[in-house]
Amino acid sequence: MRIATTIFLTDETVGPTWLARELERRGFAGLYLPEHTHIPVSRDTPAPMGEPLPRQYGRTLDPFMALGQAAAVTERLALGTGIALVAQHDPIALAKRVATLDFLSGGRFTFGIGFGWNVEEAADHGVDWRSRRRLVRDRMALMRALWAEEPTAYDGAYGSVRASSAHPKPLRAREGAGPVTGLPGPRTLIGGAAGPRLFEHIADYADGWLPIGGRGLTEALPALRRVWRETGRDPAALEVVPYAVRPAPGKLAHYADLGIEEVVVQLPAGGEREVLRTLAAFAQYL
């Protein structure tokens, strides 16, 4: 089982280059970074992880810039977002950012995406909360048009793009179509709570699921696999990557029994000493 990591990198924690070097040197499989552009101080939305909202949420580094630094000092470490808030981005600019990071890292990027939980944060980006899932689907389709090998136009409900020269391409686009019904792009995983709507999105335009915390997979996986098969997707191609997991030997063994091949474990948002202690403790799972 591949053991990757996630951490809230901030202006008060370890830096991405130091951490990336340590992870690769110690044999960890990857580094995933979360995204929040800002956290409005006046907020009615309850934090799903509990109140008060941890300090690091309002201090996160931009994940794409931080992962670019990590890519520059490593050769094998997988890199990913966990999660990128697609609705809060211009999709043409985001397609360029994703493709550039994947190109410069040699195809090591995983595009972990989601729909967000903070209504006020999304509202400042002009996002209508009720339609955000449809918006994300539409923006992913527009980005895949830009990632296509040949100039491809897209006209959607929320945006459009002319057939364009748009380079670089993500690695899978250069090698040919990815596994999403002939559409190119980096490995894409969707985060979120189990349910019919989420599973529909995963089967429609992603490669798999990032279940936050990894709870309830025994019950949820059969439902996801059923939707996946009914959509005509290859059962062997579905990827499920439990995310922000607090690891334990029994938990990881259970994931392995479910056919899971990668887990993302949670590192503390701290300094070098605290992070090193945690990496040493997690080394038993490598």
N, C-alpha and C positions, 0 to 999 in steps of 0.2 A: 504494500500500500504506500502510495506517495503521500508524504506529510508536508504540506505547504503551511504557510503562516499568514496571519493578518494582524494589523496593528493600526491604531490611530496615530499616524505620524503628525506631529504638530511643531510649532515653534519652540516647544518646551521639552521635546523628547529627543531620543537619538535621531540621527539623520539617515536619509535613505542610502547613501553610499556606504557608510559604516555598517548598517544593518545588512544590506545586500551581500557585502563581502563576507560577513560572519555567517549568514545563512548558507551561502554556497560552500564555504570552507567546511562547514559542519555537516553538509549532506542533506539539508532541507530542500524540498522540491520547488518551492515557489514563494512568492510574496504578492499578496493581494492587498489593495488599499481602498478604503471607503472614500465617499465624496459627500461633502456638504459645502455649498458655496458660502453660506452664512446661516446663523440661527437668530431669527428675530427675538428680541428681548421680550416683547409682548406676544405671548403665544398661548392660544387656547387649546392647541393640539396636545393631548397627553403623550408623553414619550413612551413608546412601547417597552423600553427597558427599565422604566420606572423613573419617578421623580425624586430628587431634582435631577435634571439632565446632567450627565457627567461633563466636566469642564472641557474635555477634549473635543466634544462635538462642535463647538464654536471656534476651534483653533486648528482644524485639519488643514494640512497642506493640499494643494491641488494634486490629485493622484497621478495625472498624466505627466506633469513635470517631474514629480518625485520618482515615478517609474522610469522615466527617461534617464535620470541620474543612475538609478539602479541598473538599468540595461548597460550603461556605459562602462561599468566596473565589474561586470560578470559575463560569463560565457554560456552557462547552462541553466541558470535560475529562471524558472517560469515566472511571468509577470502578469498581474491581472487587476482589474477593478472589482471591488466588492462592497458596494455596488456603485456603478455610474448612474446618475439621475438623468436619463436621456431626455426627459420632457423639459429639462431646464437648460438645454443646449440648442443652439442653431445647428440643425443636422448637417448642413454642408460643411461647416467648420469642424464639427465633431467627427465627421467621416474622414477628413484630412488628418486630424489629430490621431485618431485610432490607426489609420493606415500607416502614418509616419512612424508611430511607436512600434507597430508590428514589423515594419520594414527594417528599422534600425536595430531591432533586437533579434533579427533573423527568424521571425515567426514565433517568438516566445510569448506573445500576448494573448490573454483570455479576456474577452469583453464580458465581464459580469455586469448585468444591468438590472434595473428595477424601477418601481413606480413611486417610491418614496413614502414617507409617513408624515412629513411636516407640512401641513396645509399652508401655513403662513410663508414658509420658505418658498414653496412652489408658487404661491400667489404673487410674490414679488417678481417672479419670472414670467408673469402673465399666464400661468397655467390654470385652466379650469379644472378643479379637482375631480369632478364627476366624469370628465372625458379623458383623464390622463392616460388610462390604459390604451384607449384607441389612438391617442396622440403618439404614444411610444411605438405602437405597432406601425403607424404610418411613417414615423421618422426612421425606423429601422429599414422599412422598404425603400425609402429615399436613399439612405446611406448605401444599401446594397446595390442600388442602381449606379452609384458613383464608384463602387468597388468592382463593378463588372469589367471584364477584360475589354469589351468593345463599348464605345460611347452609347449610353442607354438613358433614355428620358424616363421621368416618373412624374405622374400627375395624381396627387392624392387629395384626400379631404382636408388635410392640414398643411400641405406644402407641395411644392413641385420643383423640378430641376430639369433644365434642358439636357439633351444628349451632349456630353461634355468630355473633354480630355481632363482626366483627374488622376494624377499620380502623386506618390507611389501607390501601388496596390498592396493590400495585405497578402501575406505569403500564399495562402490558399487560393487567392485569385490568380496569382502568377502560375500556380501549379494546375489550376483548373477549378471547376465548381466545387464548393464545399458540400456537406451532406444535406443542406437544407434545400431539397428539391431543385438543384441546379443553380442555387444562388451563392455567390462568393462572399467571403468575409472571414474574419477571425473566428476562432472558437467562441461561441456566444452562449452564456448561461444566464438564466433569469432567476433572481432571488425573490422570495416572497413566501407567504403562508400557503399551505396546501389548500386546494379547492378547485372546483371545476373551471372557473375562469382562468386561473393561473395555468392550469394544466393545458387548457386550450391554446394559450399563448405559447407555451413551451413547445408544444407539438407543431404549432403553425410556423414559427420562425426562429427557433433556437436549437441548440444542440443538447440542452439539458437544464438541470435545476440546481440552484444554490439554496438548499434549505437552511435557513438561519438557525443555528443552535443544534440542528440535527435531531430534534425530538419527533416522535411519532412516525418514523419512516416505515416501520413494519406495516402500519395501516395505510399509509399514503402511497407507497410505491406501487402496489397493485393497481390503484386507480389511475395513477400517472401512466403506467405501462399500458393499460387498457386504452386510454385516450391516444397515446402514441401510436399503438397498432392500428386503431380505427382511422387515424389520419393517413395511414399508409407508410409510416416511417419504419425503418429497419429496427427491429427490437434490439439488435446488438449495438446500435449506434447511440442509444440513450445514455447520457452521462449524468450522474447524480453525485454532487460534491458537497457533503455537509460542511457548513461554513461557520466560522467563529465558535468552534467547538472547544469545550474544556475536556481535554482527553483523559481517558482512563483505559487500562488494558481491556476490561470487559466490553466497554463501549466500542472500541476499535475492532475487537473481534466480532462483535455483532454486526458492525458495518460490513466487514469482510464477508460474513455469511450472507448478507443481502446483495453481494456482488459489487460493492462500492470499491473503487480503486484509488480514490484520492480524498483526503480530508484536509480541511484548512483549520488549523488550531489558532487560538487567540493568544496573542502576546500582550503584555501590559503596556500602556502608554506611559513609558517611563524613561529613565536614563540608562546609561550603559550597564551599570552594575545590576539593576533590576532585570533588564532584558537578558543579560548573560546568565543570570541565575535561572530564569525560565527556560532558556534554550538548553541549558545543561539538564534540567529536569525532563524536558521533552525528548532528549536524545535517546531515551530508552525505547521510543516508538519508531525510530528510524530503522 
